[in-house]
């Protein structure tokens, strides 16, 4: 079952910059604001696949999917 708060927790767990859950919104940039690097994004993908029982396909594995929280949320929801 999808929970946006759970998704936010997962995103924050992998973030270099630690902020509160309430600081995450659709426009939050994982790379420039939360300081995600490429290794953190790979770890995020693996974690999301396990947590939500989804699988990202090749078309999802572009930087646009993992830049803004809103885009990531929409992608995860579309996989459920």
N, C-alpha and C positions, 0 to 999 in steps of 0.2 A: 504494500500500500504506500502511495506517495504522500510525503509530508514535506511541504516547503521548508518548515523549520528544520527538519532532519537534513535536507539538502544544504541548508545554510550552515549547519553544524559541521557537515562533512567538508564543505568548502573552507570554513574557518580552520578546521584541523590541519589542512595542508597549506594554509597561508603563512607566509613569512612575517607579515605584519599582523599582529593580533588586534582585532577590534571586537566590539560587541555584536551580538546577533542582530540587534536592532539597526546596526549600521549598514546591513546588507539590503540592497534593493535591486530592482531590475537593471538599473544603470551602473551598478558597481562593477568596476573593471578589475578582473582577477589579476591581470598582469601589471598594470601601472599602479593600482591602489593597494591590492593585497600582496603584490610582489611575487606572484607565481612565476616560476621558471619552467623550462621544458620538462625537467625531471618531475617536478611537482604536478604538472599537468598529466603526465603518464600515470603517476600514482593516483591522481584523482579519477582518471578513467577506470582503472582497475577497481578502485574502491566503489565507485558508482555502479559498475557492472555487478559486483558482488552484493552490494546493499539492496539494489532495486531489482535484481534479476533480469537485467537488460544486457544488450550487446550493441556497442557502437559499431556501425559499419564504416567502410572507407570514406563515404561521402560526409560522415559526421566528424571525421578526424581532421578537421581543418581549424586553423587558429580562430576563425570567426565563431565557432561553436563555444570556444572556451575563453573568449574575451569578456563578454558581459554576462553577469549572473542571469539576467532575464532570458537570454538566448540559451544558456545552459539549462535552465529550468524548463523551458519549452521543449528542448530536445529530449531531455529525460522523460518528461510527461508524454511525449509522442511515442516513446519506446515502450511504454507500459500497456 
